[in-house]
Amino acid sequence: RVDRSILMCKEFIRSTKEMGPTFVEPVTDTIEMVYDDMEPEVPVIFLLSRGADPTDGIIELCRKKKLPAPAVISLGEGQEPVALKAINAGVVNGTWVLLQNCELGLGLMNEMESIINKLK
C-alpha cells in the first residue's frame, strides 16, 4: 500500500542517524525569511507540494518592500522565449522573474545553469 510505504519511508529517514527529522519535517520558512537570506546572483527555487503556491506571498513581499512586481511566466507551449526575455529584463532592471510549471519547460530548465552563469 502506497500510503503505508510513504509513512514507513519517512519513519526510516527520521530514525536514521545520518539524516534525522530535519529531512522529513515540513519547511516552515516564511517568504520574508527567504528574502533575508537571498543573494542577487543566486536563484531561489521553491519545490512545491500539491496545492502550494507562493505567488501571492511573493507579490505581497514586493509590495511591502516597495519592489516592482515580479514577471510571472507559466511555462508551457511557446513560453520559453517569453521567459528568456523576462530573465534578461530582470537582469537589466533588477527585477524578479517567477517561473511556474517548470516541468513544462524542460528545454529551458536544461539551459538554466548556463544562462545563470552567463549573467555573472
MMTF fields as JSON, N, C-alpha, C and O atoms, coordinates in Angstrom:
{
  "mmtfVersion": "1.0.0",
  "mmtfProducer": "UNKNOWN",
  "numBonds": 479,
  "numAtoms": 480,
  "numGroups": 120,
  "numChains": 1,
  "numModels": 1,
  "chainsPerModel": [1],
  "groupsPerChain": [120],
  "chainIdList": ["A"],
  "bondAtomList": [4, 2, 8, 6, 12, 10, 16, 14, 20, 18, 24, 22, 28, 26, 32, 30, 36, 34, 40, 38, 44, 42, 48, 46, 52, 50, 56, 54, 60, 58, 64, 62, 68, 66, 72, 70, 76, 74, 80, 78, 84, 82, 88, 86, 92, 90, 96, 94, 100, 98, 104, 102, 108, 106, 112, 110, 116, 114, 120, 118, 124, 122, 128, 126, 132, 130, 136, 134, 140, 138, 144, 142, 148, 146, 152, 150, 156, 154, 160, 158, 164, 162, 168, 166, 172, 170, 176, 174, 180, 178, 184, 182, 188, 186, 192, 190, 196, 194, 200, 198, 204, 202, 208, 206, 212, 210, 216, 214, 220, 218, 224, 222, 228, 226, 232, 230, 236, 234, 240, 238, 244, 242, 248, 246, 252, 250, 256, 254, 260, 258, 264, 262, 268, 266, 272, 270, 276, 274, 280, 278, 284, 282, 288, 286, 292, 290, 296, 294, 300, 298, 304, 302, 308, 306, 312, 310, 316, 314, 320, 318, 324, 322, 328, 326, 332, 330, 336, 334, 340, 338, 344, 342, 348, 346, 352, 350, 356, 354, 360, 358, 364, 362, 368, 366, 372, 370, 376, 374, 380, 378, 384, 382, 388, 386, 392, 390, 396, 394, 400, 398, 404, 402, 408, 406, 412, 410, 416, 414, 420, 418, 424, 422, 428, 426, 432, 430, 436, 434, 440, 438, 444, 442, 448, 446, 452, 450, 456, 454, 460, 458, 464, 462, 468, 466, 472, 470, 476, 474],
  "bondOrderList": [1, 1, 1, 1, 1, 1, 1, 1, 1, 1, 1, 1, 1, 1, 1, 1, 1, 1, 1, 1, 1, 1, 1, 1, 1, 1, 1, 1, 1, 1, 1, 1, 1, 1, 1, 1, 1, 1, 1, 1, 1, 1, 1, 1, 1, 1, 1, 1, 1, 1, 1, 1, 1, 1, 1, 1, 1, 1, 1, 1, 1, 1, 1, 1, 1, 1, 1, 1, 1, 1, 1, 1, 1, 1, 1, 1, 1, 1, 1, 1, 1, 1, 1, 1, 1, 1, 1, 1, 1, 1, 1, 1, 1, 1, 1, 1, 1, 1, 1, 1, 1, 1, 1, 1, 1, 1, 1, 1, 1, 1, 1, 1, 1, 1, 1, 1, 1, 1, 1],
  "groupList": [{"groupName": "ARG", "atomNameList": ["N", "CA", "C", "O"], "elementList": ["N", "C", "C", "O"], "formalChargeList": [0, 0, 0, 0], "bondAtomList": [1, 0, 2, 1, 3, 2], "bondOrderList": [1, 1, 2], "singleLetterCode": "R", "chemCompType": "L-PEPTIDE LINKING"}, {"groupName": "VAL", "atomNameList": ["N", "CA", "C", "O"], "elementList": ["N", "C", "C", "O"], "formalChargeList": [0, 0, 0, 0], "bondAtomList": [1, 0, 2, 1, 3, 2], "bondOrderList": [1, 1, 2], "singleLetterCode": "V", "chemCompType": "L-PEPTIDE LINKING"}, {"groupName": "ASP", "atomNameList": ["N", "CA", "C", "O"], "elementList": ["N", "C", "C", "O"], "formalChargeList": [0, 0, 0, 0], "bondAtomList": [1, 0, 2, 1, 3, 2], "bondOrderList": [1, 1, 2], "singleLetterCode": "D", "chemCompType": "L-PEPTIDE LINKING"}, {"groupName": "SER", "atomNameList": ["N", "CA", "C", "O"], "elementList": ["N", "C", "C", "O"], "formalChargeList": [0, 0, 0, 0], "bondAtomList": [1, 0, 2, 1, 3, 2], "bondOrderList": [1, 1, 2], "singleLetterCode": "S", "chemCompType": "L-PEPTIDE LINKING"}, {"groupName": "ILE", "atomNameList": ["N", "CA", "C", "O"], "elementList": ["N", "C", "C", "O"], "formalChargeList": [0, 0, 0, 0], "bondAtomList": [1, 0, 2, 1, 3, 2], "bondOrderList": [1, 1, 2], "singleLetterCode": "I", "chemCompType": "L-PEPTIDE LINKING"}, {"groupName": "LEU", "atomNameList": ["N", "CA", "C", "O"], "elementList": ["N", "C", "C", "O"], "formalChargeList": [0, 0, 0, 0], "bondAtomList": [1, 0, 2, 1, 3, 2], "bondOrderList": [1, 1, 2], "singleLetterCode": "L", "chemCompType": "L-PEPTIDE LINKING"}, {"groupName": "MET", "atomNameList": ["N", "CA", "C", "O"], "elementList": ["N", "C", "C", "O"], "formalChargeList": [0, 0, 0, 0], "bondAtomList": [1, 0, 2, 1, 3, 2], "bondOrderList": [1, 1, 2], "singleLetterCode": "M", "chemCompType": "L-PEPTIDE LINKING"}, {"groupName": "CYS", "atomNameList": ["N", "CA", "C", "O"], "elementList": ["N", "C", "C", "O"], "formalChargeList": [0, 0, 0, 0], "bondAtomList": [1, 0, 2, 1, 3, 2], "bondOrderList": [1, 1, 2], "singleLetterCode": "C", "chemCompType": "L-PEPTIDE LINKING"}, {"groupName": "LYS", "atomNameList": ["N", "CA", "C", "O"], "elementList": ["N", "C", "C", "O"], "formalChargeList": [0, 0, 0, 0], "bondAtomList": [1, 0, 2, 1, 3, 2], "bondOrderList": [1, 1, 2], "singleLetterCode": "K", "chemCompType": "L-PEPTIDE LINKING"}, {"groupName": "GLU", "atomNameList": ["N", "CA", "C", "O"], "elementList": ["N", "C", "C", "O"], "formalChargeList": [0, 0, 0, 0], "bondAtomList": [1, 0, 2, 1, 3, 2], "bondOrderList": [1, 1, 2], "singleLetterCode": "E", "chemCompType": "L-PEPTIDE LINKING"}, {"groupName": "PHE", "atomNameList": ["N", "CA", "C", "O"], "elementList": ["N", "C", "C", "O"], "formalChargeList": [0, 0, 0, 0], "bondAtomList": [1, 0, 2, 1, 3, 2], "bondOrderList": [1, 1, 2], "singleLetterCode": "F", "chemCompType": "L-PEPTIDE LINKING"}, {"groupName": "THR", "atomNameList": ["N", "CA", "C", "O"], "elementList": ["N", "C", "C", "O"], "formalChargeList": [0, 0, 0, 0], "bondAtomList": [1, 0, 2, 1, 3, 2], "bondOrderList": [1, 1, 2], "singleLetterCode": "T", "chemCompType": "L-PEPTIDE LINKING"}, {"groupName": "GLY", "atomNameList": ["N", "CA", "C", "O"], "elementList": ["N", "C", "C", "O"], "formalChargeList": [0, 0, 0, 0], "bondAtomList": [1, 0, 2, 1, 3, 2], "bondOrderList": [1, 1, 2], "singleLetterCode": "G", "chemCompType": "PEPTIDE LINKING"}, {"groupName": "PRO", "atomNameList": ["N", "CA", "C", "O"], "elementList": ["N", "C", "C", "O"], "formalChargeList": [0, 0, 0, 0], "bondAtomList": [1, 0, 2, 1, 3, 2], "bondOrderList": [1, 1, 2], "singleLetterCode": "P", "chemCompType": "L-PEPTIDE LINKING"}, {"groupName": "TYR", "atomNameList": ["N", "CA", "C", "O"], "elementList": ["N", "C", "C", "O"], "formalChargeList": [0, 0, 0, 0], "bondAtomList": [1, 0, 2, 1, 3, 2], "bondOrderList": [1, 1, 2], "singleLetterCode": "Y", "chemCompType": "L-PEPTIDE LINKING"}, {"groupName": "ALA", "atomNameList": ["N", "CA", "C", "O"], "elementList": ["N", "C", "C", "O"], "formalChargeList": [0, 0, 0, 0], "bondAtomList": [1, 0, 2, 1, 3, 2], "bondOrderList": [1, 1, 2], "singleLetterCode": "A", "chemCompType": "L-PEPTIDE LINKING"}, {"groupName": "GLN", "atomNameList": ["N", "CA", "C", "O"], "elementList": ["N", "C", "C", "O"], "formalChargeList": [0, 0, 0, 0], "bondAtomList": [1, 0, 2, 1, 3, 2], "bondOrderList": [1, 1, 2], "singleLetterCode": "Q", "chemCompType": "L-PEPTIDE LINKING"}, {"groupName": "ASN", "atomNameList": ["N", "CA", "C", "O"], "elementList": ["N", "C", "C", "O"], "formalChargeList": [0, 0, 0, 0], "bondAtomList": [1, 0, 2, 1, 3, 2], "bondOrderList": [1, 1, 2], "singleLetterCode": "N", "chemCompType": "L-PEPTIDE LINKING"}, {"groupName": "TRP", "atomNameList": ["N", "CA", "C", "O"], "elementList": ["N", "C", "C", "O"], "formalChargeList": [0, 0, 0, 0], "bondAtomList": [1, 0, 2, 1, 3, 2], "bondOrderList": [1, 1, 2], "singleLetterCode": "W", "chemCompType": "L-PEPTIDE LINKING"}],
  "groupTypeList": [0, 1, 2, 0, 3, 4, 5, 6, 7, 8, 9, 10, 4, 0, 3, 11, 8, 9, 6, 12, 13, 11, 10, 1, 9, 13, 1, 11, 2, 11, 4, 9, 6, 1, 14, 2, 2, 6, 9, 13, 9, 1, 13, 1, 4, 10, 5, 5, 3, 0, 12, 15, 2, 13, 11, 2, 12, 4, 4, 9, 5, 7, 0, 8, 8, 8, 5, 13, 15, 13, 15, 1, 4, 3, 5, 12, 9, 12, 16, 9, 13, 1, 15, 5, 8, 15, 4, 17, 15, 12, 1, 1, 17, 12, 11, 18, 1, 5, 5, 16, 17, 7, 9, 5, 12, 5, 12, 5, 6, 17, 9, 6, 9, 3, 4, 4, 17, 8, 5, 8],
  "groupIdList": [1, 2, 3, 4, 5, 6, 7, 8, 9, 10, 11, 12, 13, 14, 15, 16, 17, 18, 19, 20, 21, 22, 23, 24, 25, 26, 27, 28, 29, 30, 31, 32, 33, 34, 35, 36, 37, 38, 39, 40, 41, 42, 43, 44, 45, 46, 47, 48, 49, 50, 51, 52, 53, 54, 55, 56, 57, 58, 59, 60, 61, 62, 63, 64, 65, 66, 67, 68, 69, 70, 71, 72, 73, 74, 75, 76, 77, 78, 79, 80, 81, 82, 83, 84, 85, 86, 87, 88, 89, 90, 91, 92, 93, 94, 95, 96, 97, 98, 99, 100, 101, 102, 103, 104, 105, 106, 107, 108, 109, 110, 111, 112, 113, 114, 115, 116, 117, 118, 119, 120],
  "secStructList": [7, 2, 2, 2, 2, 2, 2, 2, 2, 2, 2, 2, 2, 2, 2, 7, 6, 6, 1, 7, 4, 4, 4, 6, 1, 7, 7, 7, 7, 7, 2, 2, 2, 2, 2, 2, 2, 7, 7, 6, 6, 1, 7, 7, 7, 7, 7, 7, 7, 6, 6, 7, 7, 7, 2, 2, 2, 2, 2, 2, 2, 2, 2, 2, 6, 6, 7, 7, 7, 7, 3, 3, 3, 3, 7, 1, 6, 6, 7, 2, 2, 2, 2, 2, 2, 2, 2, 2, 2, 2, 2, 2, 2, 6, 7, 7, 3, 3, 3, 3, 7, 4, 4, 4, 7, 2, 2, 2, 2, 2, 2, 2, 2, 2, 2, 2, 2, 2, 2, 7],
  "xCoordList": [0.83, 0.0, 0.874, 1.802, 0.566, 1.364, 1.35, 2.392, 0.181, 0.101, 0.988, 1.611, 1.051, 1.899, 3.373, 4.225, 3.678, 5.067, 5.661, 6.795, 4.898, 5.376, 5.608, 6.635, 4.666, 4.823, 6.063, 6.805, 6.286, 7.43, 8.748, 9.756, 8.75, 9.965, 10.318, 11.482, 9.309, 9.553, 10.079, 10.997, 9.504, 9.956, 11.39, 12.177, 11.741, 13.108, 14.09, 15.122, 13.767, 14.634, 14.747, 15.839, 13.628, 13.603, 14.517, 15.18, 14.553, 15.317, 16.742, 17.503, 17.118, 18.475, 19.414, 19.149, 20.513, 21.451, 22.014, 22.174, 22.311, 22.907, 21.929, 22.353, 20.652, 19.649, 18.9, 19.247, 17.913, 17.191, 15.938, 15.564, 15.293, 13.991, 14.0, 12.992, 15.137, 15.147, 14.907, 14.536, 15.112, 14.912, 13.459, 13.113, 12.62, 11.224, 10.214, 9.028, 10.676, 9.758, 9.492, 10.38, 8.292, 7.988, 8.793, 9.09, 9.133, 9.854, 8.856, 7.784, 9.21, 8.288, 8.837, 8.389, 9.809, 10.351, 9.268, 8.472, 9.252, 8.33, 9.02, 10.24, 8.255, 8.824, 9.803, 10.838, 9.482, 10.372, 11.709, 12.759, 11.673, 12.907, 13.765, 14.988, 13.128, 13.849, 14.465, 15.623, 13.698, 14.173, 15.416, 16.379, 15.389, 16.512, 17.792, 18.888, 17.676, 18.843, 19.253, 20.24, 18.512, 18.776, 20.064, 20.493, 20.663, 21.797, 21.429, 20.833, 21.771, 21.323, 21.718, 20.967, 22.88, 23.338, 22.966, 23.406, 22.166, 21.769, 20.253, 19.507, 19.792, 18.34, 17.716, 18.354, 16.478, 15.721, 14.764, 14.031, 14.778, 13.925, 13.013, 13.476, 11.71, 10.728, 10.289, 9.789, 10.467, 9.946, 8.622, 8.581, 7.562, 6.224, 5.542, 5.784, 4.696, 3.824, 2.473, 2.194, 1.664, 0.351, -0.427, -0.532, -0.96, -1.771, -0.992, -1.593, 0.344, 1.16, 1.464, 1.795, 1.353, 1.659, 2.152, 1.364, 3.447, 3.99, 3.775, 4.225, 3.1, 2.979, 2.4, 2.969, 1.292, 0.679, 1.613, 1.702, 2.304, 3.247, 4.4, 4.855, 4.886, 5.982, 5.516, 6.228, 4.338, 3.802, 3.562, 3.842, 3.05, 2.83, 4.159, 4.247, 5.181, 6.503, 7.019, 7.596, 6.816, 7.23, 6.531, 7.159, 5.251, 4.518, 5.102, 5.337, 5.339, 5.871, 7.242, 7.535, 8.081, 9.444, 9.528, 10.611, 8.373, 8.296, 9.172, 9.878, 9.093, 9.799, 8.811, 7.618, 9.284, 8.367, 7.838, 8.532, 6.626, 6.044, 6.877, 7.389, 7.015, 7.807, 7.079, 5.851, 7.871, 7.3, 6.927, 7.787, 5.672, 5.199, 4.92, 4.037, 5.685, 5.53, 5.213, 5.967, 4.098, 3.726, 4.257, 3.771, 5.256, 5.89, 4.943, 4.059, 5.151, 4.338, 4.632, 5.659, 3.754, 3.974, 4.252, 3.413, 5.436, 5.787, 6.193, 6.404, 6.314, 6.613, 8.1, 8.486, 8.926, 10.353, 10.957, 11.721, 10.653, 11.185, 10.683, 11.418, 9.449, 8.896, 9.677, 9.996, 9.981, 10.739, 12.144, 12.625, 12.808, 14.15, 14.144, 15.042, 13.152, 13.03, 12.846, 13.453, 12.018, 11.79, 13.059, 13.358, 13.799, 15.059, 16.04, 16.656, 16.183, 17.103, 16.667, 17.506, 15.368, 14.862, 15.11, 15.439, 14.956, 15.21, 16.655, 16.937, 17.57, 18.994, 19.258, 19.976, 18.684, 18.897, 18.235, 18.833, 17.006, 16.206, 16.312, 15.855, 16.904, 16.981, 15.66, 15.414, 14.808, 13.502, 13.527, 14.44, 12.508, 12.408, 11.601, 10.758, 11.887, 11.13, 10.675, 11.478, 9.4, 8.825, 8.394, 7.428, 9.121, 8.8, 7.964, 8.388, 6.785, 5.889, 5.779, 6.044, 5.385, 5.2, 6.468, 6.418, 7.599, 8.89, 8.989, 9.79, 8.186, 8.208, 7.707, 7.914, 7.048, 6.569, 7.58, 7.36, 8.677, 9.716, 11.069, 12.038, 11.14, 12.371, 13.541, 14.689, 13.269, 14.344, 15.013, 16.24, 14.206, 14.737, 15.429, 16.481, 14.858, 15.458, 16.827, 17.732, 16.99, 18.293, 19.34, 20.525, 18.925, 19.84, 20.027, 20.895, 19.246, 19.206, 20.556, 20.908, 21.315, 22.616, 23.53, 24.183, 23.589, 24.459, 23.928, 24.715, 22.614, 22.026, 22.446, 22.854, 22.345, 22.717, 24.207, 24.616, 25.028, 26.476, 26.875, 27.823, 26.183, 26.468, 26.108, 26.662, 25.206, 24.771, 25.724, 25.665, 26.593, 27.514, 28.606, 29.465],
  "yCoordList": [-1.182, 0.0, 1.245, 1.372, 2.141, 3.345, 4.219, 4.733, 4.393, 5.267, 4.767, 5.572, 3.476, 2.91, 2.985, 3.188, 2.828, 2.89, 4.27, 4.386, 5.311, 6.677, 6.921, 7.479, 6.509, 6.685, 5.967, 6.521, 4.752, 3.983, 4.552, 4.536, 5.047, 5.694, 6.915, 7.129, 7.712, 8.89, 8.475, 9.099, 7.432, 6.964, 6.461, 6.715, 5.753, 5.264, 6.434, 6.424, 7.435, 8.614, 9.347, 9.758, 9.511, 10.209, 9.518, 10.192, 8.193, 7.46, 7.135, 6.56, 7.483, 7.223, 8.316, 9.507, 7.892, 8.832, 9.839, 11.014, 9.397, 10.276, 11.307, 12.317, 11.079, 12.016, 12.658, 13.76, 12.008, 12.517, 13.301, 13.393, 13.864, 14.523, 15.719, 16.006, 16.414, 17.606, 17.266, 18.141, 16.012, 15.615, 15.259, 15.081, 15.154, 14.785, 15.801, 15.733, 16.725, 17.725, 18.791, 19.109, 19.34, 20.375, 21.646, 21.99, 22.324, 23.59, 24.659, 24.777, 25.428, 26.449, 27.861, 28.8, 28.003, 29.33, 30.194, 29.725, 31.441, 32.384, 33.018, 32.929, 33.64, 34.334, 35.404, 35.626, 36.067, 37.094, 36.495, 37.109, 35.302, 34.643, 34.28, 34.418, 33.821, 33.503, 34.779, 34.779, 35.858, 37.147, 37.614, 38.088, 37.477, 37.928, 37.154, 37.683, 35.913, 35.09, 35.147, 34.523, 35.882, 35.897, 36.642, 37.551, 36.226, 36.909, 37.176, 36.315, 38.352, 38.716, 37.735, 37.547, 37.108, 36.234, 34.772, 33.919, 34.471, 33.09, 32.966, 33.625, 32.131, 31.985, 31.297, 30.482, 31.633, 30.978, 30.006, 30.38, 28.774, 27.751, 27.206, 26.746, 27.258, 26.686, 25.35, 25.301, 24.281, 22.981, 22.814, 22.758, 22.738, 22.815, 21.467, 20.582, 21.336, 20.173, 20.565, 21.745, 19.591, 19.821, 20.859, 20.746, 21.854, 22.872, 24.042, 25.031, 23.961, 25.062, 26.033, 25.615, 27.32, 28.333, 29.593, 30.285, 29.896, 31.062, 32.385, 33.428, 32.363, 33.567, 34.745, 35.836, 34.546, 35.656, 36.187, 37.398, 35.299, 35.727, 36.518, 37.48, 36.128, 36.841, 38.23, 39.218, 38.297, 39.585, 40.5, 41.697, 39.953, 40.742, 41.238, 42.381, 40.406, 40.821, 41.982, 42.93, 41.913, 43.01, 44.308, 45.366, 44.231, 45.43, 45.986, 47.189, 45.108, 45.545, 46.194, 47.186, 45.635, 46.132, 47.221, 47.717, 47.586, 48.596, 48.229, 49.064, 46.952, 46.428, 46.25, 46.065, 46.301, 46.024, 44.596, 43.691, 44.409, 43.061, 42.174, 42.648, 40.897, 40.014, 39.705, 39.739, 39.405, 38.883, 37.432, 36.64, 37.076, 35.722, 35.036, 35.446, 33.989, 33.256, 31.809, 31.132, 31.339, 29.942, 29.225, 29.432, 28.382, 27.717, 26.709, 26.154, 26.502, 25.604, 25.924, 26.524, 25.534, 25.687, 27.139, 28.019, 27.371, 28.684, 29.712, 30.871, 29.345, 30.327, 30.461, 31.362, 29.587, 29.686, 31.0, 31.608, 31.482, 32.789, 33.933, 34.885, 33.84, 34.855, 34.842, 35.897, 33.655, 33.528, 34.088, 34.801, 33.778, 34.301, 35.826, 36.482, 36.378, 37.833, 38.435, 39.458, 37.813, 38.299, 38.182, 39.077, 37.101, 36.93, 38.024, 38.646, 38.256, 39.301, 40.678, 41.49, 40.95, 42.229, 42.329, 43.403, 41.226, 41.218, 41.527, 42.209, 41.03, 41.313, 42.804, 43.415, 43.379, 44.795, 45.687, 46.659, 45.355, 46.216, 45.856, 46.619, 44.71, 44.271, 43.757, 43.812, 43.257, 42.755, 41.232, 40.58, 40.692, 39.256, 38.631, 39.276, 37.342, 36.55, 35.292, 34.593, 35.016, 33.834, 32.878, 33.137, 31.771, 30.759, 29.672, 29.052, 29.448, 28.432, 27.278, 27.433, 26.122, 24.913, 24.579, 24.315, 24.596, 24.373, 22.998, 22.8, 22.053, 20.723, 20.765, 19.818, 21.859, 22.006, 22.739, 22.88, 23.203, 23.899, 23.25, 23.926, 21.952, 21.222, 21.676, 21.63, 22.11, 22.628, 23.829, 23.918, 24.742, 25.921, 25.518, 26.063, 24.582, 24.147, 23.519, 23.686, 22.79, 22.208, 23.278, 23.055, 24.43, 25.526, 26.495, 27.366, 26.368, 27.386, 27.629, 28.779, 26.585, 26.787, 27.631, 28.546, 27.345, 28.139, 29.566, 30.504, 29.741, 31.08, 31.891, 33.046, 31.289, 31.987, 32.272, 33.353, 31.323, 31.543, 32.674, 33.403, 32.838, 33.933, 35.291, 36.314, 35.305, 36.565, 37.069, 38.241, 36.224, 36.621, 37.531, 37.957],
  "zCoordList": [0.0, 0.0, 0.0, 0.798, -0.892, -1.062, 0.187, 0.594, 0.797, 1.971, 3.109, 3.801, 3.309, 4.366, 3.981, 4.846, 2.711, 2.252, 2.512, 2.978, 2.21, 2.426, 3.913, 4.299, 4.739, 6.186, 6.71, 7.521, 6.257, 6.735, 6.204, 6.912, 4.98, 4.451, 5.287, 5.627, 5.616, 6.466, 7.83, 8.363, 8.391, 9.705, 9.636, 10.548, 8.571, 8.391, 8.32, 8.99, 7.51, 7.373, 8.705, 9.097, 9.397, 10.68, 11.707, 12.495, 11.699, 12.716, 12.271, 13.048, 11.058, 10.581, 11.096, 10.929, 11.724, 12.34, 11.331, 11.66, 10.121, 9.115, 8.569, 8.009, 8.719, 8.206, 9.362, 9.785, 9.861, 11.011, 10.654, 9.485, 11.667, 11.495, 10.535, 9.889, 10.442, 9.578, 8.113, 7.33, 7.732, 6.342, 6.022, 4.854, 7.027, 6.765, 7.314, 6.991, 8.127, 8.664, 7.604, 6.813, 7.58, 6.589, 6.854, 7.997, 5.774, 5.873, 6.276, 5.682, 7.277, 7.765, 7.579, 8.237, 6.678, 6.406, 5.774, 4.96, 6.156, 5.534, 4.326, 4.185, 3.477, 2.32, 2.8, 2.17, 3.912, 4.454, 4.899, 4.706, 5.491, 5.907, 4.695, 4.729, 3.64, 2.411, 1.84, 1.421, 1.825, 1.308, 2.073, 1.471, 3.396, 4.218, 3.906, 4.098, 3.429, 3.119, 1.643, 1.254, 0.829, -0.606, -0.951, -0.24, -2.063, -2.664, -4.115, -4.763, -4.644, -6.001, -7.094, -8.051, -6.969, -8.049, -7.862, -8.634, -6.853, -6.588, -6.734, -6.009, -7.659, -7.818, -6.606, -5.939, -6.34, -5.28, -5.959, -6.874, -5.509, -6.095, -5.019, -3.975, -5.273, -4.367, -4.947, -6.07, -4.21, -4.609, -3.882, -2.653, -4.632, -4.061, -4.002, -4.823, -3.024, -2.957, -3.544, -3.758, -3.793, -4.384, -3.566, -2.345, -4.245, -3.593, -3.035, -2.617, -3.016, -2.509, -3.645, -4.755, -3.367, -4.378, -3.662, -3.016, -3.773, -3.081, -3.82, -3.345, -4.968, -5.796, -5.025, -5.051, -4.348, -3.611, -2.531, -2.329, -1.842, -0.815, -1.383, -0.765, -2.562, -3.204, -3.658, -3.476, -4.24, -4.677, -3.478, -3.548, -2.389, -1.174, -0.606, -0.156, -0.621, -0.166, -1.009, -0.475, -2.313, -3.194, -2.795, -2.759, -2.498, -2.064, -0.776, -0.664, 0.198, 1.492, 1.349, 2.016, 0.479, 0.295, -0.771, -1.083, -1.323, -2.385, -3.59, -4.156, -3.954, -5.116, -6.257, -6.015, -7.494, -8.615, -8.534, -8.072, -8.978, -9.007, -9.933, -10.947, -9.595, -10.452, -11.758, -11.833, -12.778, -14.017, -13.735, -13.35, -13.918, -13.646, -14.975, -15.727, -15.252, -16.505, -16.196, -15.496, -16.719, -16.601, -17.834, -18.946, -17.623, -18.761, -19.391, -18.739, -20.628, -21.43, -22.887, -23.206, -23.74, -25.168, -25.559, -25.364, -26.11, -26.635, -25.596, -25.954, -24.329, -23.288, -22.958, -22.214, -23.496, -23.204, -23.691, -22.942, -24.922, -25.33, -24.442, -24.183, -23.984, -23.08, -21.768, -21.22, -21.27, -20.024, -20.183, -19.303, -21.286, -21.527, -21.606, -21.077, -22.252, -22.345, -20.951, -20.635, -20.122, -18.766, -17.921, -17.13, -18.08, -17.339, -17.725, -16.86, -19.01, -19.469, -18.988, -18.6, -19.01, -18.499, -16.996, -16.491, -16.287, -14.853, -14.519, -13.534, -15.335, -15.129, -15.311, -14.519, -16.345, -16.639, -15.594, -15.133, -15.225, -14.344, -12.865, -12.014, -12.547, -11.154, -10.615, -9.41, -11.502, -11.078, -11.007, -11.513, -10.371, -10.195, -11.319, -11.944, -11.56, -12.525, -11.801, -11.184, -11.881, -11.248, -12.356, -13.074, -12.486, -13.491, -12.834, -11.858, -13.373, -12.839, -13.824, -15.016, -13.309, -14.126, -14.915, -16.116, -14.216, -14.871, -15.52, -16.434, -15.058, -15.678, -17.115, -17.873, -17.494, -18.872, -19.758, -20.96, -19.176, -19.936, -19.72, -19.372, -19.922, -19.626, -20.491, -20.048, -21.707, -22.556, -21.911, -21.862, -21.421, -20.732, -19.431, -19.097, -18.705, -17.444, -17.679, -16.862, -18.802, -19.133, -19.386, -19.135, -19.875, -20.186, -19.019, -19.084, -17.968, -16.916, -16.256, -15.997, -15.98, -15.334, -16.21, -15.709, -17.501, -18.377, -18.531, -18.651, -18.53, -18.606, -17.381, -17.505, -16.211, -14.975, -14.934, -14.509, -15.369, -15.369, -16.313, -16.021, -17.427, -18.349, -17.747, -18.148, -16.81, -16.206, -15.147, -14.775, -14.656, -13.577, -14.086, -13.314]
}
